[in-house]
Amino acid sequence: MPAAALKPKPLPTQSTAKRPVLLDSPYEPVEKRPLPAGRPREWYVTHNRRLKAMRLAIALLDSGVHLPDQARNEKIRTTAQLIGVHPPSATTCHMVRAFMRYNR
């Protein structure tokens, strides 16, 4: 008999999707560094939007929202208010869902 057949099956872990997890606020933000100079303004706007979307995607994942379909604009904006970020635009909300979809 193979050794793998003798091992007991591990117990299933409890999913956080059924039970929301409280966010760890207040958290220590990463030390800010100046952005590189000489880029077009659009680059800075896109860069900051991506950072904001990534922060929101991480906060949503931590709170138990694991699927992009669960992250409606209202939910994303509520999470932004919870973590102390300005309310995101529709474009940023779309980017949050794209990050969640891409990382699956």
N, C-alpha and C positions, 0 to 999 in steps of 0.2 A: 504494500500500500504506500503511495507517495506521501512524503512528509507534509505537503500542503493540505492533504485531505484530513490530517489529524489535528490541525490547528482549529480552535474554535472560531466561529464567525464573530467578528467584532460587532458590538452593539451600534445601531445607527445613532448618529449625533443629532442633537436637537437643532432644528433649523431656526435661524433668526428671522426668516421671512414670515413665520407665523406669529412671532413675538418680537415687537420692535425693541431695539437696544437704545438706551439713552446715549446721546452724544457726549463725548468728553469735552465739554466747554467749561471753563476757560482752558485753552491750550496755549502752549508757547509757540508763537509763530517763528518761522525761520528768519534768520537775520537777513535783512534786505541788502542787496548789492546794487550799485548803479548799473543800468543797462548800457550796452555798448553805444557809443555816439556815432553819428553819421548815417544812420539808417533812415529810410523814408518813414514818414509819420504812420502810414498804414501798417508797417511792420510792427511798431510799438503797440498799436491798437489790437492787432491780431494776437500778438504775444501775450498781452495782458488778458485778453478774452480767453485764450487757451488756459492760462494759469487759473483763472477764475472757474472755468468749466471743470478743470481737473479737481480743484478743491471741492467743488459741489458734488462731483461724481463720487469722490472718496467719502464725503459726508453721507451721501445717500446710501452707498454700499454699507457703511458702518451702521446705519440706522435700519437696515434690513430690506432696503429696496434693491433687489438684485437684477431685475429685468427692466430694459428701457421702456417697455409698455407701462410699467408701474409708475414711471417718473413723468407725470404730467407737469405742465408749466406751473400750476398752483403748488404742487408738492415741492418742486425745485425752488420756487420763490420762498416758500415757508422755511425750507431748509437753509436758504441763504440768510434769512432773518435770524434763524437759530444760531448760526455760526458767526454772525456779525459781518456779513458781506452785503453790499448794495444789491437791491433786487436785479436779477439778470434780465436781459432783453430776450425776445423770442429767439434771436439768433444764438445767443449763449445757451438757452435751454435746449435748442436743437443740438448744439455741440456737446452738451452734457450727455444726452441720449446716445450720440454717436460714440463718445468715449466708452460708455457702458456697453454698447453693442460690440465695439472693436475689441474690448478686453475680455470678452467671453471666450 
